[in-house]
Amino acid sequence: MHWNLLKYSFGQVLFSCLNENDNLRVLDLSNNSLGKGEIQCTEELCEFLKTNVDIIHLDLSYNYFDFPNS
């Protein structure tokens, strides 16, 4: 699903739906826009990572995720 200009709203839905999947091992979401905008899908992403512990490859590169200043 890389290079599709997917935005945060799609990420919210996708990660929420994938929480119910226990067969996913590889997911490439690189080169999208999941982190672009005022709202990000990081909360749903964190829940996805908590429940999908068997995933072996997750590519989220080049998605405009921003790290808050501490």
Kinemage of the C-alpha trace (Angstrom):
@kinemage 1
@onewidth
@group {chain A} dominant
@subgroup {mainchain}
@vectorlist {calphas} color= white
{ca met a 1} P 0.000 0.000 0.000
{ca his a 2} L 2.992 2.264 -0.534
{ca trp a 3} L 2.952 5.404 -2.723
{ca asn a 4} L -0.809 5.996 -2.467
{ca leu a 5} L -0.934 9.415 -0.723
{ca leu a 6} L -2.930 7.843 2.104
{ca lys a 7} L -3.770 10.424 4.749
{ca tyr a 8} L -4.236 10.220 8.524
{ca ser a 9} L -8.003 9.556 8.293
{ca phe a 10} L -7.354 6.409 6.262
{ca gly a 11} L -4.632 5.420 8.731
{ca gln a 12} L -7.057 5.753 11.632
{ca val a 13} L -9.536 3.412 9.947
{ca leu a 14} L -6.891 0.998 8.663
{ca phe a 15} L -5.073 0.533 11.980
{ca ser a 16} L -8.368 0.211 13.858
{ca cys a 17} L -9.539 -2.511 11.468
{ca leu a 18} L -6.197 -4.318 11.535
{ca asn a 19} L -6.416 -4.643 15.318
{ca glu a 20} L -8.733 -7.574 14.690
{ca asn a 21} L -6.287 -9.290 12.294
{ca asp a 22} L -3.904 -11.876 13.712
{ca asn a 23} L -2.391 -13.123 10.436
{ca leu a 24} L -0.620 -9.993 9.199
{ca arg a 25} L 3.173 -10.283 9.160
{ca val a 26} L 4.327 -7.646 6.624
{ca leu a 27} L 2.856 -4.194 5.948
{ca asp a 28} L 4.421 -1.526 3.719
{ca leu a 29} L 2.788 1.888 4.111
{ca ser a 30} L 5.854 3.878 3.058
{ca asn a 31} L 5.681 7.100 1.058
{ca asn a 32} L 2.184 8.138 2.084
{ca ser a 33} L 0.925 11.034 4.219
{ca leu a 34} L -0.253 9.270 7.374
{ca gly a 35} L 1.425 11.831 9.622
{ca lys a 36} L 0.490 14.915 7.642
{ca gly a 37} L -2.014 17.335 9.124
{ca glu a 38} L -2.942 18.514 12.576
{ca ile a 39} L -4.304 15.116 13.558
{ca gln a 40} L -2.201 11.991 13.170
{ca cys a 41} L -3.148 8.341 13.390
{ca thr a 42} L -0.513 7.621 16.030
{ca glu a 43} L -2.984 6.521 18.707
{ca glu a 44} L -4.470 3.879 16.401
{ca leu a 45} L -0.969 2.897 15.269
{ca cys a 46} L 0.113 2.328 18.878
{ca glu a 47} L -2.923 0.134 19.552
{ca phe a 48} L -2.189 -1.792 16.344
{ca leu a 49} L 1.397 -2.427 17.480
{ca lys a 50} L 0.244 -3.566 20.929
{ca thr a 51} L -2.129 -6.181 19.529
{ca asn a 52} L -0.144 -7.319 16.461
{ca val a 53} L 2.984 -8.551 18.186
{ca asp a 54} L 3.753 -11.110 15.448
{ca ile a 55} L 4.317 -8.540 12.708
{ca ile a 56} L 7.874 -8.890 11.379
{ca his a 57} L 8.107 -5.913 8.996
{ca leu a 58} L 6.297 -2.574 9.152
{ca asp a 59} L 7.516 0.207 6.856
{ca leu a 60} L 6.220 3.659 7.799
{ca ser a 61} L 9.055 5.639 6.236
{ca tyr a 62} L 8.330 8.954 4.527
{ca asn a 63} L 4.931 9.525 6.115
{ca tyr a 64} L 5.533 12.964 7.640
{ca phe a 65} L 5.316 11.730 11.214
{ca asp a 66} L 6.468 14.448 13.563
{ca phe a 67} L 8.118 14.022 16.935
{ca pro a 68} L 6.998 16.484 19.616
{ca asn a 69} L 9.655 18.640 21.248
{ca ser a 70} L 10.386 17.504 24.781
